Amino acid sequence: MKKDDVPQDGNNMHEGQFKQLFYATDNAGQYVPVTSVGWEPENVAMQQAWEEINERVEKARARVLAGEISPVAYYMEKTIMDLPLLASYVGKFQWQVKRHMKPAVFKGLSDIMLQRYAAAFKITVQELKNIK
């Protein structure tokens, strides 16, 4: 792709603040780095993906507030983690993390375990316990 052909559709999700690095050929045929704010099909796909993620996070939040799941499940969705990844971060088996997603079990977690979850989610223990 020529340097001048790199897409610059400025209607991306980050108001043009987020740029991607591409390599294109200049007039001499040499590869040079070129930044791009994206192109429309990519921007549409990314917007749809983020809308779905935000929907899942909001559903998890509502379920926490309804007492169906613990904040661990909410923050796992919010930080876009999956069960194996979260389990490895907190040093537990997957079945144990899944069990901690039950509100009754979560209430009985030790301060050390709560601190591990908070560190994995990069939040405080207080934020972990109090979802608004």
Secondary structure, 3 states (H helix, E strand, C coil): CEHHHCCECCCCCCCCCCCEEEEEECCCCCEEEEEECECHHHHHHHHHHHHHHHHHHHHHHHHHHCCCCCHHHHHHHHCCCCHHHHHHHHCCCHHHHHHHCCHHHHHCCCHHHHHHHHHHHCCCHHHHHCCC
